[in-house]
Amino acid sequence: QVQLVESGGGLVQPGGSLRLSCTASTNVFSIAAMDWYRQAPGKQREWVATITSSRSTEYEDSVKGRFAISRDNAKKTVYLQMNSLKPEDTAVYYCRCVGFWGQGIQVTVSS
């Protein structure tokens, strides 16, 4: 069983920034790929970004150039830096590790 705890969400104006964090309880964190997903109201959950154990990164097209995923293995934490936020980024954001999910955290982009 892996426990994942997200933090850092909230309300931000369009064009603003937030940094999400996800801390994992697993001892295999350093060798696991980590993912961020999001689910907007009335929509299916969608993949946002991935960082591998070797720190390679991939992004969904709509967030490329605005979001950055990173990790700190010593802290067993993955981050999602979100810049130039848009109203369409409003969603519940989830991290995933070895098939386990966090509880999700709300991000609302609104003026």
Backbone as numpy.savetxt, mean C-alpha at the origin, in Angstrom:
# Nx Ny Nz CAx CAy CAz Cx Cy Cz
0.26 -18.23 10.40 -0.59 -17.04 10.40 0.29 -15.79 10.40
0.00 -14.88 9.48 0.74 -13.63 9.39 -0.21 -12.49 9.71
0.19 -11.63 10.61 -0.61 -10.44 10.92 0.01 -9.22 10.25
-0.83 -8.44 9.61 -0.40 -7.24 8.92 -1.20 -6.07 9.45
-0.52 -5.00 9.82 -1.20 -3.84 10.37 -0.83 -2.62 9.55
-1.85 -2.03 8.92 -1.64 -0.83 8.10 -1.86 0.42 8.93
-1.20 1.49 8.55 -1.39 2.79 9.19 -1.05 3.89 8.20
-1.44 5.12 8.54 -1.07 6.26 7.74 -2.14 6.82 6.83
-3.31 6.21 6.83 -4.37 6.71 5.97 -5.00 7.98 6.51
-6.03 8.46 5.80 -6.72 9.64 6.26 -7.32 10.43 5.12
-7.65 11.67 5.42 -8.24 12.59 4.45 -7.18 13.57 3.98
-7.10 13.74 2.67 -6.12 14.66 2.09 -6.75 15.36 0.91
-6.32 16.57 0.64 -6.83 17.32 -0.50 -6.19 16.84 -1.79
-6.87 17.02 -2.90 -6.26 16.67 -4.19 -4.91 17.36 -4.36
-3.95 16.60 -4.87 -2.59 17.10 -5.01 -1.71 16.85 -3.80
-2.31 16.40 -2.72 -1.56 16.15 -1.50 -0.87 14.81 -1.48
-0.25 14.51 -0.33 0.53 13.28 -0.19 0.16 12.56 1.10
0.32 11.27 1.08 0.20 10.42 2.27 1.22 9.31 2.15
1.65 8.78 3.30 2.50 7.60 3.29 1.83 6.53 4.14
1.54 5.42 3.49 0.99 4.27 4.19 2.11 3.36 4.66
1.88 2.73 5.80 2.82 1.74 6.33 2.08 0.45 6.59
2.79 -0.65 6.47 2.23 -1.97 6.78 3.32 -2.77 7.47
3.07 -3.15 8.70 4.04 -3.91 9.48 3.56 -5.34 9.63
4.47 -6.27 9.35 4.14 -7.69 9.34 4.72 -8.41 10.54
4.06 -9.49 10.93 4.52 -10.26 12.08 5.40 -11.43 11.69
5.55 -11.69 10.39 6.23 -12.89 9.93 7.74 -12.76 9.94
8.42 -13.87 10.23 9.87 -13.90 10.19 10.40 -14.09 8.77
9.49 -14.35 7.82 9.93 -14.51 6.44 9.78 -13.22 5.65
9.54 -12.12 6.36 9.28 -10.85 5.69 10.38 -10.52 4.68
11.63 -10.72 5.06 12.74 -10.26 4.23 12.82 -11.01 2.90
12.22 -12.19 2.81 12.27 -12.95 1.56 10.94 -12.97 0.84
9.98 -12.22 1.36 8.64 -12.22 0.77 8.42 -10.98 -0.08
7.74 -11.18 -1.20 7.24 -10.03 -1.96 6.08 -9.42 -1.19
5.97 -8.11 -1.26 4.88 -7.40 -0.58 4.08 -6.63 -1.62
2.76 -6.62 -1.41 1.87 -5.95 -2.36 0.97 -4.96 -1.63
0.59 -3.94 -2.38 -0.50 -3.05 -1.96 -1.64 -3.20 -2.97
-2.84 -3.27 -2.44 -4.06 -3.29 -3.22 -4.97 -2.18 -2.72
-6.02 -1.90 -3.47 -7.01 -0.94 -3.00 -8.39 -1.34 -3.54
-9.40 -0.91 -2.79 -10.77 -1.18 -3.19 -11.60 0.08 -3.00
-12.08 0.63 -4.11 -12.93 1.81 -4.07 -14.38 1.38 -3.88
-15.21 2.26 -3.38 -16.63 1.92 -3.17 -17.28 1.41 -4.45
-17.93 0.27 -4.35 -18.64 -0.29 -5.49 -17.76 -0.94 -6.54
-16.46 -1.05 -6.26 -15.55 -1.62 -7.24 -14.82 -2.83 -6.65
-14.23 -3.62 -7.55 -13.45 -4.77 -7.09 -12.09 -4.31 -6.57
-11.53 -5.13 -5.70 -10.18 -4.84 -5.21 -9.21 -4.91 -6.38
-8.29 -3.96 -6.45 -7.32 -3.93 -7.54 -5.90 -3.82 -7.00
-5.00 -4.42 -7.74 -3.58 -4.36 -7.39 -3.04 -2.97 -7.67
-2.14 -2.50 -6.79 -1.56 -1.17 -6.92 -0.05 -1.24 -7.16
0.65 -2.02 -6.33 2.11 -2.03 -6.43 2.66 -3.27 -5.74
3.86 -3.66 -6.17 4.58 -4.80 -5.60 6.04 -4.45 -5.42
6.62 -4.94 -4.34 8.08 -4.88 -4.16 8.56 -6.28 -3.81
9.56 -6.75 -4.52 10.07 -8.09 -4.28 11.13 -8.07 -3.18
11.62 -9.26 -2.84 12.66 -9.36 -1.82 13.95 -8.68 -2.28
14.15 -8.61 -3.59 15.34 -7.94 -4.13 15.07 -6.46 -4.42
13.91 -5.99 -3.98 13.51 -4.58 -4.07 13.15 -4.13 -5.49
12.90 -5.08 -6.38 12.31 -4.71 -7.66 10.88 -4.25 -7.41
10.43 -3.28 -8.19 9.09 -2.73 -7.98 8.29 -2.73 -9.28
6.98 -2.84 -9.11 6.05 -2.73 -10.23 4.84 -1.93 -9.77
4.23 -1.23 -10.72 3.10 -0.37 -10.40 1.98 -0.51 -11.41
0.77 -0.35 -10.92 -0.39 -0.24 -11.80 -0.26 1.07 -12.56
-0.70 1.07 -13.81 -0.44 2.21 -14.69 -0.91 3.55 -14.14
-2.06 3.58 -13.49 -2.61 4.86 -13.07 -1.83 5.52 -11.92
-0.96 4.75 -11.26 -0.20 5.33 -10.14 1.28 5.50 -10.46
1.71 5.03 -11.63 3.12 5.18 -12.00 3.52 6.65 -12.01
4.68 6.93 -11.40 5.17 8.29 -11.33 4.61 9.09 -10.17
3.58 8.53 -9.49 2.99 9.25 -8.34 3.19 8.47 -7.03
3.16 7.16 -7.11 3.30 6.31 -5.92 4.67 5.64 -5.92
5.18 5.39 -4.73 6.45 4.67 -4.60 6.35 3.68 -3.45
6.65 2.42 -3.75 6.66 1.37 -2.74 8.09 1.13 -2.30
8.26 0.90 -1.00 9.59 0.63 -0.46 9.43 -0.29 0.75
10.55 -0.79 1.24 10.49 -1.70 2.38 11.68 -1.50 3.30
11.46 -1.80 4.58 12.50 -1.81 5.59 12.45 -3.17 6.25
13.35 -4.05 5.86 13.31 -5.42 6.37 13.57 -5.49 7.88
14.40 -4.61 8.39 14.68 -4.62 9.82 13.43 -4.32 10.63
12.56 -3.48 10.09 11.31 -3.14 10.76 10.13 -3.99 10.29
10.39 -4.89 9.33 9.33 -5.73 8.77 8.17 -4.86 8.29
8.50 -3.80 7.61 7.51 -2.81 7.21 7.65 -2.47 5.73
6.51 -2.38 5.06 6.47 -1.92 3.69 5.72 -0.59 3.67
6.14 0.30 2.80 5.57 1.63 2.72 4.98 1.87 1.33
4.01 2.76 1.28 3.50 3.25 0.01 3.42 4.77 0.11
4.38 5.43 -0.53 4.37 6.88 -0.59 3.47 7.29 -1.75
2.46 8.07 -1.44 1.48 8.48 -2.45 1.53 9.99 -2.60
1.90 10.44 -3.78 1.99 11.87 -4.08 0.99 12.23 -5.17
0.76 13.52 -5.32 -0.16 14.03 -6.35 -1.48 13.26 -6.34
-2.03 13.10 -5.16 -3.23 12.30 -5.01 -4.42 12.91 -5.73
-5.26 12.03 -6.25 -6.44 12.42 -7.00 -7.68 11.85 -6.31
-8.84 12.45 -6.54 -10.07 11.89 -5.95 -10.28 10.42 -6.30
-9.86 10.02 -7.47 -10.04 8.62 -7.87 -9.10 7.66 -7.14
-8.18 8.19 -6.34 -7.35 7.33 -5.49 -8.07 6.98 -4.19
-9.21 7.58 -3.97 -9.98 7.27 -2.76 -10.37 5.80 -2.72
-10.00 5.13 -1.65 -10.24 3.69 -1.53 -9.78 3.22 -0.16
-10.12 1.98 0.14 -9.50 1.29 1.26 -8.26 0.59 0.71
-7.13 0.82 1.34 -5.86 0.26 0.87 -5.47 -0.91 1.78
-5.03 -1.99 1.12 -4.67 -3.21 1.83 -3.24 -3.62 1.47
-2.50 -4.13 2.42 -1.23 -4.77 2.09 -1.42 -6.28 2.14
-0.57 -6.96 1.40 -0.64 -8.42 1.33 0.77 -8.99 1.40
0.87 -10.11 2.14 2.15 -10.79 2.30 1.88 -12.28 2.37
2.53 -13.04 1.54 2.41 -14.50 1.47 0.96 -14.97 1.59
0.07 -14.27 0.90 -1.32 -14.67 0.85 -2.19 -14.14 1.98
-1.59 -13.46 2.94 -2.36 -12.88 4.04 -2.62 -11.40 3.76
-3.73 -10.90 4.30 -4.15 -9.52 4.08 -4.21 -8.75 5.39
-3.90 -7.45 5.28 -4.16 -6.58 6.40 -5.64 -6.24 6.48
-5.98 -5.46 7.49 -7.39 -5.13 7.72 -7.86 -4.00 6.81
-6.93 -3.31 6.19 -7.27 -2.21 5.30 -7.28 -0.88 6.03
-7.00 0.18 5.27 -7.00 1.52 5.83 -7.57 2.48 4.80
-8.41 3.39 5.28 -9.11 4.31 4.40 -8.22 5.47 3.97
-8.24 5.74 2.67 -7.62 6.94 2.11 -8.72 7.69 1.36
-8.93 8.93 1.73 -9.95 9.76 1.09 -9.29 11.01 0.54
-9.47 11.24 -0.76 -8.91 12.41 -1.41 -10.08 13.31 -1.82
-10.19 14.43 -1.13 -11.34 15.30 -1.36 -11.04 16.71 -0.90
-11.62 17.67 -1.58 -11.48 19.07 -1.16 -12.63 19.47 -0.25
